[in-house]
Every structure is written in structure tokens, then in C-alpha cells.
Amino acid sequence: MMRLNLLPWRERQRRSMLRRFQWMLLGSAILALCCVMLIDQLARQRAQQQATSNASHQSALALLGKQLEQHTDVRADHDATQAQVAALARLRADQGVLPALLADVEAALPAGLQLTELTLAHGRLHVTGVAASGAVVAQFMRDLERSAVLQGLALKHVKHLPSGDEFVLTARVSAFWS
């Protein structure tokens, strides 16, 4: 029988497979390197887009911040104006209180009574005067109690003098500014 030597053929086959494996390994490495570079490039591009987007958002936020400051200033001015309008409305509402108060005091003055001092402070009225008798003071107090402007009328003291009775009355003025 004839014997064939297959060693050289197997050796060539083995080298050929080794070369093919090396080329495939080299191709895989190059392909993997290309994939990594592509992914890196996409990641850098995405990061750049994100930075651009963040910069535009920051500029929009800065613009909104300026508008918010202006809005806050306008709101503060509006609140101050509203407070002034409310104060003016209170003053306008209280505008008739002083003439009404003086008219009520004048209408309540009986004969034989003389006012020496009339003080209005912090919504409180202090009346000092001299009367011919205690009955005149009582009549004056009854007439003042009918006033729509005065509340809580109180006689603080009466002092008997040779010229008459000196008295001090206090009352709270309703709807008066403070």
C-alpha cells in the first residue's frame, strides 16, 4: 500500500487557517476601533448639542429673570399705589367726620356752657369747659350722646369753682383716621 505524506498539506492548511484567523482578528479589531470612534464622535456631538441647548436655556432664563425683576418692581409699585389709594379713600371717607363732629358739638351746646378747650388726637375727643351748673353739663352730655360721630362719651371730672363748674369730657370719634 501506498503511503501518502499529508504533513505538508496539513501544515499549509494550518497556516492558511492561522492567516485567516489573524486577518479576521485584525478586521474585528479595526471594526471595533471604527465602532468606538463612531460612538465617541456621536457622544461628542450630543454633548455639543446639549451645551448649545443649555446655553440657549440659560439666556432664556436670564431674560425671564430680568422680566421677573421688572414684574416684581411693577408689583411693588402697584402695591404701594394700592396702599396710597386705600389711604386716600380712608381720608375721603373721614373727610366729613370733622365738620360733622364740630356741627354736633355746636348743636349740643346749651345756654350757660362755655368750651375752653377742644382737643382731637388719635381718634379721641377731649372737651374742657365751664358750665353754670351740673344740670347744664348733663344736658350737654345727653345732646352729645345723640351724635352719630361720637361714641363712648364719658365725664372724667367736674370741679366746682366760683365762676361755675369746670368739666372734662372724653369720647371716641367713630370712623376717624389714626
Sequence and secondary structure as in RCSB ss.txt:
>XXXX:A:sequence
MMRLNLLPWRERQRRSMLRRFQWMLLGSAILALCCVMLIDQLARQRAQQQATSNASHQSALALLGKQLEQHTDVR
ADHDATQAQVAALARLRADQGVLPALLADVEAALPAGLQLTELTLAHGRLHVTGVAASGAVVAQFMRDLERSAVL
QGLALKHVKHLPSGDEFVLTARVSAFWS
>XXXX:A:secstr
      HHHHHHHHHHHHHHHHHHHHHHHHHHHHHHHHHHHHHHHHHHHHHHHHHHHHHHHHHHHHHHHHHHHHH
HHHHHHHHHHHHHHHHHHHTTHHHHHHHHHHHH  TTEEEEEEEEETTEEEEEEEESSHHHHHHHHHHHHT SSE
EEEEEEEEEEETTEEEEEEEEEETT   
